[in-house]
Amino acid sequence: MKLSSQSFLKLPEFNNPFKVAVDACGVRIGAVLSQGGHPVEFFSEKLSPSRQLWSTYEQELYALVKALKHWDHYLLSKEFILLTDLLSLKYLQA
């Protein structure tokens, strides 16, 4: 079954800013690297039983760290926009 005739992922343009969106749902973490409203790559991971006991803040922060490590070749030494639904991460500064 063919879902689309167009490619879903966008090729990165290194002269344009990236956006990193992260989320945690208690059992999984996920992230999207995008540019101009189009996804470049996706990342997800199932949390271990011990990490599932972490607070929402800890899980979201873990998702951010894992995403940044996963995409360090895109994001190293560049400014990017972080999107998260956890208000407490809003005050995180580099």
Summary of the structure (lengths in Angstrom):
residues: 94
radius of gyration: 14.4
end to end distance: 45.1
largest distance: 45.3
contacts: 228
relative contact order: 0.23
helix: 29%
strand: 30%
